[in-house]
Amino acid sequence: MKNRLLKIAVLLLLLKTFATVEKANAQTGTVKNLGDEVINVVKEYEPVLNDAFKISLTPQGDTSTVVPTNLNYNVEPQQMITNFNITPIKPVKIKDEVIKKLYRGFVKGGYGNYNTPLIEASYNSLRSKSFDVGAHFKHLSSTGKIKGYGYPGYSINKLNLTGTKFFDKSQLDGDIDYSRDVYHFYGYQSPPDMFTKNETKHLFSDVAGSFVFTDNNADKDAIKYSAGFTIYNFRDNRRSDESGEIFKGSIGKNIYDGNAKLNFIADLNQTHQNYLDYNRNIFTIEPRYRFNKDLWMLNVGVNGSLESNSSQSLYHLYPHIEAKYQVIDDQFSLFAKWTGELRRNNYRSLAKENQFMTADTILFKNTNDKLDISFGAIAKLSRDVNANASVRYSRLVNDVFFINRDELPVRFETYYDDVNLIAVHGQFDYNESEKTIIGLNIDFNSYTSDISNTKVLFKPLYRIGLTGKYMIADKIEIKPDIYFNGISYAFDYEKSVTTPVYKTIKGFVDLNIGVEYHYTKILTVFAQINNIGMSRYYYWNNYPNYRLNAMAGLTYSFW
């Protein structure tokens, strides 16, 4: 291609030169004869390929025409002969639930130092769809002595009978309790035998019976109700006698997306003392409406109470609001409550807290919990671990406390004060298939009296308990526990002249351990050791505890 272009260029140059000469000759009028000249151009041969014709990549349609042949198929049906045999299908077997074997009852007997016998027996009917009955008896006593103090012997005796009758859509529960407990006022030291056992004896007798009828209709739209009553008589050997009748009832029904319920309580009380007889009645009504929405639960209502005694009648009204929010399903939830209530204080309830009190000259009052606000959280940390914590503030009017009398032997009576209470509670539980169990409970209680420079008595600042259980090879069960009790205060009459003076009751640590050896399913050997540190501590002023005490015995179950 390049050679051809070169030849054309040379030819054009010659033609241009020739034309120029001719033009000049024409202008001068002369013609010059240049003659013939041969020009040979010599150059290396360069082969040149012609352009290739590329095949187009764009497909083109097939213009040919095909005429399909018309074919007809004909399949003759023919029945196939088969043998049909019926084979029964085996049902899927569901593993039966392991139903624990029940025993009708057990007997337990043991003996410990300080001359401490234990006898316990229980009897109960087996599984039944129509009824359930049972009985339980317990005796625990001691005649041991505490060096330098009066006679501290005691005796605890309890008998309980229970029964339940099941109907198609309801049930009737009955319960009868009897207890006879004996203690001695041993809070004196100079000399220990200055009083006889009969003079310091304090006997409590308590008999109670209750019956409750409950509707168990499974229809969610049906009206649910329950009704019951309790009667009791509580007395001691020092001319104090108290009796009461308590009637309780409730009725409820599902309305819209919630449940409406009404509770009614009539608590009647009669007290007979040495020189004082009076009646104290409380009538309470509690309407409620509870509903759940998504992750929320809300329960709203009011608590209305009318307290009536021989001299006056007072009416109290409290709001009641409960809320719970499930932050994480079945894992973590928050709750809060704002409520209030009127709490009954009587000889029966307080004597179970302090057996060394006397009610011969006490006029009991009810506690008005005017404001009770609390909030907290519940967490399920894993399948085996649960925890919860809460903080509570209460405004209490006529809250009841114990005070030590200025006498020998030391006895206690009640006094009342208006206080503010801040309570912090924490609980942690670890339960691994009932083989390893750990429980931790923490309670801090801070009381502030309306009266300046006044301390509440016999209320420790904190109580911490750590309990556990560990099972070895399904045979040996070890149950340790340890308790920490904070300091509390008692009244010091020797130093009090014009202003109150308080004495400090030291805090203490109590370490205990129990061991059970399950020789067979029906025979168990047990041992219990309390106060392993052998410390001398006090729950009540001038009333020391036993030092190290131990007990061992057997438990036998029978049909």
C-alpha positions as CSV (number, residue, x, y, z in Angstrom):
1,M,0.0,0.0,0.0
2,K,2.9,2.4,0.9
3,N,4.7,1.5,-2.4
4,R,1.7,2.4,-4.4
5,L,1.3,5.7,-2.7
6,L,4.9,6.5,-3.3
7,K,4.6,5.9,-7.1
8,I,1.5,8.1,-7.2
9,A,3.4,10.8,-5.4
10,V,6.4,10.6,-7.8
11,L,4.0,10.7,-10.8
12,L,2.2,13.7,-9.6
13,L,5.5,15.5,-9.0
14,L,6.6,14.9,-12.6
15,L,3.3,16.0,-13.9
16,K,3.5,19.2,-11.9
17,T,7.0,19.9,-13.1
18,F,6.0,19.3,-16.6
19,A,3.1,21.6,-16.4
20,T,5.2,24.3,-14.8
21,V,7.7,24.2,-17.7
22,E,5.0,24.3,-20.3
23,K,3.4,27.2,-18.7
24,A,6.7,29.0,-18.6
25,N,7.4,28.3,-22.3
26,A,4.0,29.5,-23.2
27,Q,4.6,32.7,-21.3
28,T,7.9,33.2,-23.1
29,G,6.7,32.0,-26.3
30,T,9.4,29.3,-26.5
31,V,9.3,25.6,-26.2
32,K,12.3,23.8,-24.9
33,N,12.8,20.2,-25.9
34,L,13.9,18.3,-22.8
35,G,14.3,15.0,-24.6
36,D,13.6,11.5,-23.2
37,E,14.7,10.3,-19.8
38,V,14.1,7.0,-18.2
39,I,13.7,6.9,-14.4
40,N,13.9,3.5,-12.6
41,V,12.8,3.4,-9.0
42,V,14.5,0.5,-7.1
43,K,13.1,-0.5,-3.7
44,E,12.8,-3.7,-1.6
45,Y,9.7,-5.7,-2.2
46,E,7.1,-5.4,0.3
47,P,4.3,-7.9,0.1
48,V,0.8,-6.6,0.9
49,L,-2.2,-8.6,2.0
50,N,-5.6,-7.7,0.9
51,D,-8.3,-6.9,3.5
52,A,-10.1,-10.0,4.9
53,F,-13.8,-10.1,4.8
54,K,-15.0,-10.9,8.4
55,I,-18.0,-13.1,9.1
56,S,-20.7,-11.1,10.9
57,L,-21.3,-12.2,14.5
58,T,-24.9,-11.2,14.3
59,P,-27.0,-14.3,13.8
60,Q,-29.5,-14.3,11.0
61,G,-32.8,-16.1,10.9
62,D,-33.2,-19.4,9.2
63,T,-35.3,-18.9,6.1
64,S,-35.8,-22.5,5.4
65,T,-39.3,-24.0,5.9
66,V,-40.0,-27.4,7.5
67,V,-43.4,-29.1,7.2
68,P,-43.8,-31.6,10.3
69,T,-45.2,-35.0,9.7
70,N,-48.5,-35.7,11.3
71,L,-48.1,-38.7,13.5
72,N,-50.9,-40.5,15.4
73,Y,-50.2,-42.6,18.6
74,N,-52.5,-45.1,20.0
75,V,-51.7,-46.8,23.5
76,E,-53.9,-49.7,24.4
77,P,-54.7,-49.7,28.3
78,Q,-53.9,-52.9,30.1
79,Q,-54.5,-53.6,33.8
80,M,-51.5,-54.6,35.9
81,I,-52.1,-57.4,38.3
82,T,-50.7,-56.7,41.8
83,N,-50.9,-58.4,45.2
84,F,-52.2,-56.0,47.9
85,N,-51.3,-57.0,51.5
86,I,-52.5,-54.9,54.5
87,T,-49.8,-54.3,57.1
88,P,-50.8,-52.7,60.5
89,I,-49.0,-49.4,61.3
90,K,-47.4,-49.5,64.7
91,P,-48.4,-46.4,66.8
92,V,-45.7,-44.0,68.0
93,K,-45.0,-44.7,71.6
94,I,-44.7,-41.7,73.9
95,K,-42.5,-42.1,76.9
96,D,-44.5,-42.1,80.1
97,E,-43.9,-39.4,82.6
98,V,-42.1,-40.6,85.6
99,I,-44.6,-40.4,88.4
100,K,-42.9,-40.3,91.8
101,K,-44.0,-42.9,94.2
102,L,-45.9,-41.5,97.1
103,Y,-45.8,-42.7,100.7
104,R,-48.7,-42.2,103.1
105,G,-46.5,-40.8,105.8
106,F,-43.2,-40.7,107.7
107,V,-41.9,-40.6,111.3
108,K,-38.9,-38.7,112.4
109,G,-37.0,-38.9,115.6
110,G,-33.9,-37.3,117.0
111,Y,-32.0,-36.3,120.1
112,G,-29.5,-33.5,120.7
113,N,-27.4,-32.0,123.5
114,Y,-29.1,-29.8,126.1
115,N,-31.5,-32.7,126.5
116,T,-33.4,-31.9,123.2
117,P,-35.7,-34.6,121.9
118,L,-37.5,-34.3,118.5
119,I,-40.6,-36.3,117.4
120,E,-42.4,-35.6,114.2
121,A,-45.0,-37.6,112.3
122,S,-47.0,-37.1,109.1
123,Y,-49.8,-39.0,107.4
124,N,-51.5,-38.2,104.1
125,S,-53.8,-39.9,101.6
126,L,-52.4,-41.0,98.2
127,R,-53.3,-39.5,94.8
128,S,-57.1,-39.1,94.4
129,K,-59.4,-37.2,92.1
130,S,-62.1,-36.8,94.7
131,F,-60.4,-35.9,98.0
132,D,-57.1,-35.3,99.9
133,V,-56.6,-35.6,103.7
134,G,-53.6,-35.4,105.9
135,A,-52.3,-34.9,109.5
136,H,-49.0,-33.6,110.9
137,F,-47.6,-33.6,114.5
138,K,-44.4,-32.2,115.8
139,H,-42.8,-32.0,119.3
140,L,-39.5,-30.3,120.1
141,S,-38.3,-29.4,123.6
142,S,-35.2,-28.7,125.6
143,T,-34.3,-28.6,129.3
144,G,-30.7,-27.5,128.9
145,K,-29.2,-24.6,130.9
146,I,-27.3,-21.5,130.0
147,K,-24.6,-20.7,132.6
148,G,-25.3,-17.6,134.6
149,Y,-28.9,-17.2,133.5
150,G,-32.4,-18.4,134.5
151,Y,-33.9,-21.6,133.3
152,P,-34.3,-21.4,129.5
153,G,-36.2,-24.7,128.8
154,Y,-38.9,-24.7,126.2
155,S,-41.4,-27.0,124.5
156,I,-43.0,-26.7,121.1
157,N,-46.0,-28.9,120.2
158,K,-48.1,-28.6,117.0
159,L,-50.9,-30.6,115.4
160,N,-52.4,-29.9,112.0
161,L,-55.3,-31.6,110.2
162,T,-56.1,-30.8,106.5
163,G,-58.6,-31.9,104.0
164,T,-59.8,-31.1,100.5
165,K,-62.9,-32.3,98.7
166,F,-62.8,-31.9,94.9
167,F,-66.0,-31.3,92.8
168,D,-66.4,-31.0,89.1
169,K,-65.9,-27.3,89.0
170,S,-65.0,-26.4,92.6
171,Q,-63.3,-27.5,95.7
172,L,-63.7,-27.2,99.5
173,D,-60.6,-26.9,101.7
174,G,-60.6,-27.3,105.5
175,D,-57.8,-26.8,108.0
176,I,-57.6,-27.3,111.8
177,D,-54.5,-26.2,113.8
178,Y,-53.6,-26.6,117.4
179,S,-50.4,-25.5,119.1
180,R,-49.2,-25.5,122.7
181,D,-45.8,-23.8,123.2
182,V,-44.1,-23.2,126.5
183,Y,-41.2,-20.8,127.2
184,H,-39.5,-19.4,130.3
185,F,-38.5,-15.8,131.1
186,Y,-34.8,-16.5,131.7
187,G,-33.5,-13.0,131.2
188,Y,-32.0,-12.5,134.7
189,Q,-28.7,-13.3,136.3
190,S,-28.6,-12.5,140.0
191,P,-28.9,-15.3,141.1
192,P,-30.1,-17.7,138.4
193,D,-32.4,-19.5,140.9
194,M,-34.2,-16.4,142.2
195,F,-37.3,-17.5,140.4
196,T,-38.9,-20.9,140.1
197,K,-39.7,-22.5,136.8
198,N,-43.4,-22.0,137.4
199,E,-42.9,-18.3,138.0
200,T,-41.1,-17.8,134.7
201,K,-43.3,-20.1,132.7
202,H,-45.0,-18.6,129.7
203,L,-47.5,-20.9,128.0
204,F,-49.3,-20.1,124.7
205,S,-52.3,-22.1,123.4
206,D,-53.6,-21.5,119.9
207,V,-56.5,-23.3,118.2
208,A,-57.8,-22.3,114.7
209,G,-60.0,-23.6,112.0
210,S,-60.6,-22.4,108.5
211,F,-62.8,-23.5,105.5
212,V,-62.6,-22.1,102.0
213,F,-64.8,-22.8,99.0
214,T,-63.2,-22.0,95.6
215,D,-64.7,-22.0,92.1
216,N,-62.5,-23.8,89.6
217,N,-64.6,-23.3,86.4
218,A,-62.3,-23.5,83.4
219,D,-64.5,-21.3,81.3
220,K,-62.7,-18.1,80.8
221,D,-65.9,-16.1,80.5
222,A,-67.5,-17.5,83.7
223,I,-67.7,-15.6,86.9
224,K,-65.1,-16.9,89.4
225,Y,-65.6,-16.7,93.1
226,S,-64.3,-17.9,96.5
227,A,-65.5,-17.6,100.1
228,G,-64.2,-18.7,103.4
229,F,-63.9,-18.0,107.1
230,T,-61.4,-18.6,109.9
231,I,-62.0,-18.7,113.6
232,Y,-59.3,-18.8,116.3
233,N,-58.6,-18.5,120.0
234,F,-55.2,-17.5,121.4
235,R,-54.4,-17.3,125.1
236,D,-51.6,-17.5,127.6
237,N,-51.2,-18.5,131.3
238,R,-51.1,-14.8,132.3
239,R,-54.8,-13.9,131.9
240,S,-54.6,-12.7,128.2
241,D,-57.2,-14.2,125.9
242,E,-57.8,-13.2,122.3
243,S,-60.3,-14.6,119.8
244,G,-61.2,-13.6,116.2
245,E,-63.3,-14.4,113.2
246,I,-62.1,-13.6,109.7
247,F,-64.4,-13.7,106.7
248,K,-63.0,-13.5,103.2
249,G,-64.6,-13.4,99.8
250,S,-63.8,-12.6,96.2
251,I,-65.7,-12.4,92.9
252,G,-64.2,-11.8,89.5
253,K,-64.9,-11.9,85.7
254,N,-63.0,-11.4,82.5
255,I,-64.1,-8.1,80.9
256,Y,-62.8,-7.0,77.5
257,D,-59.0,-7.7,77.6
258,G,-58.7,-7.7,81.4
259,N,-60.0,-9.2,84.6
260,A,-62.2,-7.3,87.1
261,K,-62.1,-8.6,90.7
262,L,-63.5,-7.5,94.1
263,N,-62.1,-8.7,97.4
264,F,-63.9,-8.3,100.7
265,I,-62.5,-9.0,104.2
266,A,-64.2,-8.7,107.6
267,D,-61.6,-9.1,110.4
268,L,-63.3,-9.2,113.9
269,N,-61.2,-9.3,117.0
270,Q,-62.0,-9.5,120.8
271,T,-59.2,-9.1,123.4
272,H,-59.6,-9.9,127.1
273,Q,-56.8,-8.9,129.5
274,N,-56.4,-8.4,133.2
275,Y,-58.3,-5.2,133.5
276,L,-59.1,-4.4,129.9
277,D,-61.6,-5.8,127.4
278,Y,-62.1,-4.3,124.0
279,N,-63.1,-5.1,120.4
280,R,-61.2,-4.1,117.3
281,N,-62.8,-4.8,113.9
282,I,-61.5,-4.1,110.4
283,F,-63.6,-4.2,107.2
284,T,-61.7,-4.0,103.9
285,I,-62.8,-3.8,100.3
286,E,-60.4,-4.1,97.4
287,P,-61.6,-3.5,93.8
288,R,-59.1,-4.4,91.1
289,Y,-58.8,-4.4,87.4
290,R,-55.9,-6.2,85.8
291,F,-55.0,-6.4,82.1
292,N,-52.1,-7.5,79.9
293,K,-51.1,-5.8,76.7
294,D,-48.1,-7.1,74.7
295,L,-45.2,-7.0,77.2
296,W,-47.1,-4.9,79.8
297,M,-49.1,-5.9,82.9
298,L,-51.1,-3.3,84.8
299,N,-53.2,-3.9,87.9
300,V,-55.1,-0.8,89.3
301,G,-57.6,-0.4,92.1
302,V,-58.0,1.0,95.6
303,N,-57.8,-0.4,99.2
304,G,-60.5,0.8,101.5
305,S,-60.4,-0.1,105.2
306,L,-62.7,0.8,108.0
307,E,-61.3,0.2,111.5
308,S,-63.8,0.2,114.3
309,N,-63.2,-0.2,118.0
310,S,-64.9,0.6,121.2
311,S,-64.2,4.3,121.1
312,Q,-64.0,5.4,117.5
313,S,-64.2,4.5,113.8
314,L,-61.7,5.5,111.2
315,Y,-61.8,5.1,107.4
316,H,-58.7,4.7,105.3
317,L,-58.4,4.9,101.5
318,Y,-55.2,3.9,99.6
319,P,-54.4,3.8,95.8
320,H,-53.2,0.5,94.4
321,I,-51.2,0.5,91.2
322,E,-49.0,-2.4,90.0
323,A,-47.1,-2.4,86.8
324,K,-44.7,-4.9,85.2
325,Y,-42.8,-4.7,81.9
326,Q,-41.2,-7.8,80.3
327,V,-38.1,-6.3,78.8
328,I,-36.9,-9.7,77.5
329,D,-39.3,-12.6,77.2
330,D,-38.9,-14.9,80.2
331,Q,-35.5,-13.4,80.9
332,F,-35.7,-9.9,82.4
333,S,-38.6,-7.8,83.7
334,L,-39.1,-4.6,85.6
335,F,-41.9,-3.9,88.2
336,A,-43.2,-1.1,90.3
337,K,-45.9,-0.7,92.9
338,W,-47.7,2.1,94.7
339,T,-50.1,1.0,97.4
340,G,-51.0,1.3,101.1
341,E,-52.9,-0.8,103.7
342,L,-54.1,-1.1,107.2
343,R,-52.2,-3.9,109.1
344,R,-53.6,-5.6,112.2
345,N,-51.4,-5.9,115.2
346,N,-52.6,-8.3,117.9
347,Y,-51.2,-10.5,120.6
348,R,-51.4,-13.7,118.4
349,S,-49.2,-12.3,115.7
350,L,-46.7,-10.5,117.9
351,A,-46.2,-13.3,120.4
352,K,-45.0,-15.5,117.5
353,E,-42.3,-13.0,116.9
354,N,-41.2,-12.4,120.5
355,Q,-42.1,-15.2,122.9
356,F,-40.9,-13.2,125.9
357,M,-43.5,-10.4,125.6
358,T,-46.5,-9.9,127.8
359,A,-49.8,-8.4,127.0
360,D,-51.3,-7.9,130.5
361,T,-51.4,-4.1,130.2
362,I,-51.0,-3.5,126.4
363,L,-53.6,-1.7,124.3
364,F,-52.9,-2.9,120.7
365,K,-53.1,-0.5,117.7
366,N,-53.1,-1.1,114.0
367,T,-50.4,0.1,111.7
368,N,-51.4,2.5,109.0
369,D,-49.1,2.0,106.0
370,K,-50.0,5.3,104.4
371,L,-47.6,5.2,101.5
372,D,-45.8,2.1,100.1
373,I,-43.7,2.6,97.0
374,S,-41.4,0.0,95.6
375,F,-39.7,-0.9,92.3
376,G,-37.3,-3.6,91.2
377,A,-36.2,-6.1,88.6
378,I,-36.5,-9.9,88.1
379,A,-33.9,-11.7,86.0
380,K,-33.5,-15.2,84.8
381,L,-29.9,-15.4,84.0
382,S,-29.9,-19.0,82.8
383,R,-32.0,-22.1,83.2
384,D,-30.6,-22.6,86.7
385,V,-30.0,-19.1,87.9
386,N,-32.6,-16.5,89.0
387,A,-32.2,-13.2,90.7
388,N,-34.3,-10.3,91.8
389,A,-33.8,-7.0,93.6
390,S,-36.1,-4.3,94.9
391,V,-36.1,-1.0,96.8
392,R,-39.1,0.1,98.9
393,Y,-40.1,3.2,100.8
394,S,-42.9,3.2,103.4
395,R,-44.5,5.9,105.5
396,L,-45.7,4.0,108.6
397,V,-48.0,5.5,111.2
398,N,-48.3,3.6,114.5
399,D,-45.7,1.0,113.5
400,V,-45.2,-1.5,116.2
401,F,-41.9,-2.2,118.0
402,F,-40.8,-4.1,121.2
403,I,-39.3,-2.4,124.2
404,N,-37.6,-4.1,127.2
405,R,-39.2,-3.5,130.6
406,D,-37.3,-2.3,133.6
407,E,-37.8,-5.4,135.6
408,L,-36.5,-8.9,136.4
409,P,-36.9,-11.2,134.7
410,V,-36.7,-9.0,131.6
411,R,-40.0,-9.0,129.7
412,F,-41.1,-7.0,126.6
413,E,-44.1,-5.0,125.6
414,T,-45.0,-3.0,122.5
415,Y,-44.7,0.7,121.7
416,Y,-45.8,2.6,118.6
417,D,-43.9,5.2,116.5
418,D,-44.3,7.0,113.2
419,V,-41.4,6.1,111.0
420,N,-40.1,6.2,107.5
421,L,-38.7,2.9,106.2
422,I,-36.3,2.4,103.4
423,A,-35.8,-1.3,102.6
424,V,-33.5,-2.9,100.1
425,H,-33.9,-6.6,99.2
426,G,-31.9,-8.8,97.0
427,Q,-32.2,-12.5,96.2
428,F,-30.1,-14.9,94.2
429,D,-31.0,-18.6,93.5
430,Y,-29.0,-21.3,91.8
431,N,-30.7,-24.7,91.3
432,E,-29.1,-27.4,89.2
433,S,-31.5,-30.3,88.9
434,E,-32.1,-30.2,92.7
435,K,-28.6,-31.6,93.2
436,T,-26.8,-28.3,93.8
437,I,-28.8,-25.5,95.3
438,I,-27.5,-22.1,96.5
439,G,-29.6,-19.3,97.8
440,L,-28.6,-15.8,98.9
441,N,-30.9,-13.3,100.6
442,I,-29.9,-9.8,101.6
443,D,-32.1,-7.3,103.5
444,F,-31.2,-3.8,104.6
445,N,-33.8,-1.9,106.6
446,S,-33.3,1.7,107.6
447,Y,-35.8,3.2,110.0
448,T,-36.1,7.0,110.7
449,S,-38.3,8.0,113.6
450,D,-40.3,11.3,113.7
451,I,-39.0,11.9,117.2
452,S,-35.5,13.3,117.1
453,N,-32.7,11.4,118.7
454,T,-34.8,8.3,118.9
455,K,-33.8,4.8,117.7
456,V,-36.1,2.0,116.9
457,L,-35.5,-1.0,119.1
458,F,-34.6,-4.6,118.2
459,K,-34.6,-4.0,114.4
460,P,-31.2,-5.0,113.0
461,L,-29.8,-2.9,110.2
462,Y,-29.2,-5.9,107.9
463,R,-29.8,-9.6,107.6
464,I,-27.9,-11.7,105.2
465,G,-28.5,-15.5,104.7
466,L,-26.5,-17.9,102.5
467,T,-28.0,-21.4,102.2
468,G,-27.1,-24.4,100.1
469,K,-27.6,-28.0,99.3
470,Y,-25.3,-30.5,97.6
471,M,-26.2,-34.0,96.7
472,I,-23.5,-36.7,96.4
473,A,-24.3,-39.8,94.4
474,D,-28.1,-39.4,95.2
475,K,-27.2,-40.7,98.7
476,I,-25.6,-38.0,100.8
477,E,-27.2,-34.6,101.1
478,I,-25.2,-31.8,102.6
479,K,-27.0,-28.6,103.7
480,P,-24.8,-25.7,105.0
481,D,-26.1,-22.3,105.8
482,I,-24.6,-19.1,107.3
483,Y,-26.5,-16.0,108.6
484,F,-25.2,-12.5,109.3
485,N,-27.2,-10.3,111.6
486,G,-26.5,-6.6,112.0
487,I,-26.5,-4.6,115.3
488,S,-29.7,-3.5,117.0
489,Y,-30.6,-1.4,120.0
490,A,-32.2,-1.9,123.4
491,F,-33.2,0.7,126.1
492,D,-30.7,1.2,128.9
493,Y,-32.6,2.1,132.0
494,E,-29.5,2.4,134.2
495,K,-28.1,5.3,132.2
496,S,-31.3,7.0,131.2
497,V,-32.2,9.9,133.4
498,T,-33.8,12.8,131.4
499,T,-33.0,11.6,127.9
500,P,-33.2,8.1,126.4
501,V,-30.0,6.1,126.4
502,Y,-29.6,3.1,124.3
503,K,-27.4,0.0,124.5
504,T,-26.1,-1.8,121.5
505,I,-26.9,-5.4,120.8
506,K,-23.9,-6.7,118.8
507,G,-24.4,-8.3,115.5
508,F,-23.5,-12.0,115.0
509,V,-22.6,-14.7,112.5
510,D,-24.4,-18.1,112.8
511,L,-22.9,-21.0,110.9
512,N,-24.9,-24.3,110.7
513,I,-24.6,-27.5,108.7
514,G,-26.9,-30.5,108.2
515,V,-26.1,-33.9,106.7
516,E,-28.6,-36.5,105.5
517,Y,-27.7,-40.0,104.4
518,H,-30.4,-41.7,102.3
519,Y,-29.7,-45.3,103.2
520,T,-32.8,-46.4,101.2
521,K,-35.8,-44.6,99.7
522,I,-37.6,-45.0,103.0
523,L,-34.9,-44.7,105.6
524,T,-32.7,-41.6,106.2
525,V,-30.1,-40.9,108.8
526,F,-29.6,-37.2,109.6
527,A,-27.4,-34.9,111.7
528,Q,-27.6,-31.2,112.4
529,I,-25.1,-28.9,114.0
530,N,-26.0,-25.3,114.8
531,N,-23.8,-22.4,115.9
532,I,-20.5,-24.1,114.9
533,G,-18.6,-21.0,115.9
534,M,-20.0,-21.4,119.5
535,S,-20.6,-17.6,119.7
536,R,-22.8,-16.1,122.4
537,Y,-25.3,-13.8,120.7
538,Y,-28.6,-12.2,121.6
539,Y,-31.8,-11.7,119.6
540,W,-33.4,-10.0,122.6
541,N,-31.9,-8.0,125.4
542,N,-30.5,-10.2,128.2
543,Y,-31.6,-13.4,126.4
544,P,-28.5,-15.3,125.1
545,N,-28.8,-18.2,122.8
546,Y,-27.4,-21.7,123.3
547,R,-23.8,-22.2,122.1
548,L,-23.0,-25.1,119.8
549,N,-25.9,-27.6,119.7
550,A,-26.2,-30.8,117.7
551,M,-28.9,-33.4,116.9
552,A,-28.9,-36.7,115.2
553,G,-31.8,-39.1,114.3
554,L,-33.7,-41.1,111.7
555,T,-36.5,-40.6,109.3
556,Y,-38.7,-43.5,108.1
557,S,-41.3,-43.4,105.4
558,F,-44.1,-45.9,105.2
559,W,-47.1,-46.8,103.0
